[in-house]
């Protein structure tokens, strides 16, 4: 029996894989628990369409990430902070500070993607 997996199953396959399983395993476990559906021609067609849409979304995200990377190429930031007489900084430089400095230069990025 061919089944389209709806989630990753250890030892069997990953989400959206088409796998061959024994009839009892498919009918008694995978389908009732919602972990798989029967791989009918219409379900296979729908799966192919969904995978195509996911690929186009992924390509758009990759293009946007490459655009942001090109903007950041060669950018150097100098962030001035107050320092004590012993060389200890007052406060810290964090992701929000970096995003603010980049915004001053006209580069808009999300604070969540900045790693330090």
C-alpha positions in Angstrom: 0.0 0.0 0.0 1.4 3.4 -0.9 1.0 6.1 1.7 1.9 9.8 1.7 3.3 10.7 5.0 1.9 13.8 6.8 4.7 14.0 9.3 8.2 12.5 9.9 8.2 8.9 11.2 11.4 7.5 12.5 12.5 4.5 10.5 9.9 5.0 7.7 10.3 8.4 6.1 9.9 12.2 6.2 6.9 14.4 5.7 5.5 14.4 2.1 7.4 11.1 1.2 5.5 8.4 -0.6 6.3 5.1 1.1 5.2 1.5 0.6 3.9 -0.1 3.8 2.0 -3.2 4.7 -1.8 -2.9 4.4 -2.4 -3.4 8.1 0.1 -0.8 9.2 -1.4 1.7 6.8 -5.1 1.0 7.6 -4.7 0.4 11.3 -2.1 3.0 12.3 -1.0 5.6 9.8 -4.3 6.6 8.3 -6.4 6.6 11.6 -3.8 8.6 13.5 -3.5 11.2 10.7 0.1 10.4 10.0 -0.5 9.4 6.4 -3.1 9.3 3.6 -3.6 6.8 0.8 -1.4 7.8 -2.2 -4.2 8.0 -4.8 -3.5 9.7 -8.1 -5.4 12.9 -7.0 -3.4 12.9 -3.7 -0.2 12.5 -5.6 -1.1 15.4 -7.9 -2.0 17.6 -4.9 1.3 16.7 -3.3 3.3 17.6 -6.4 1.5 21.0 -6.6 2.2 21.7 -2.9 5.9 20.8 -3.3 6.1 23.1 -6.3 4.6 26.0 -4.2 7.0 25.3 -1.3 9.9 25.3 -3.7 8.9 28.7 -5.2 8.4 30.2 -1.7 11.8 28.8 -0.7 13.4 30.3 -3.8 11.8 33.7 -3.0 13.2 33.6 0.6 16.6 32.7 -0.7 16.6 35.5 -3.2 15.6 38.0 -0.4 18.4 36.6 1.8 21.0 37.0 -0.9 19.8 40.6 -1.5 20.2 41.4 2.2 23.6 39.7 2.2 24.7 41.9 -0.8 23.6 45.0 1.1 25.7 44.0 4.1 28.8 43.1 2.0 31.7 45.3 3.2 29.7 47.2 5.9 31.7 48.0 9.0 30.0 49.3 12.1 31.7 51.2 14.8 29.5 51.5 17.9 30.8 53.9 20.6 30.0 53.1 24.2 31.0 54.6 27.5 34.0 52.9 29.2 35.1 53.0 32.8 38.7 53.9 33.9 39.4 50.2 34.1 38.2 49.4 30.6 34.8 47.9 31.5 31.9 49.1 29.3 28.8 50.6 30.7 25.9 48.6 29.2 26.3 46.3 26.2 26.2 46.1 22.5 23.3 43.8 21.5 21.3 42.9 18.4 19.0 45.9 18.8 21.9 48.3 18.8 23.3 46.7 15.6 19.9 46.9 13.9 19.6 50.6 14.9 23.1 51.4 13.4 22.2 49.6 10.2 18.9 51.4 10.0 20.8 54.7 10.2 22.7 53.6 7.0 19.4 52.6 5.2 19.7 48.9 5.7 16.6 47.4 7.2 16.9 43.9 8.8 15.0 42.0 11.4 16.5 41.9 14.9 15.9 38.2 15.2 18.4 37.3 12.4 21.3 39.2 14.0 23.6 36.8 15.9 26.4 37.8 18.2 
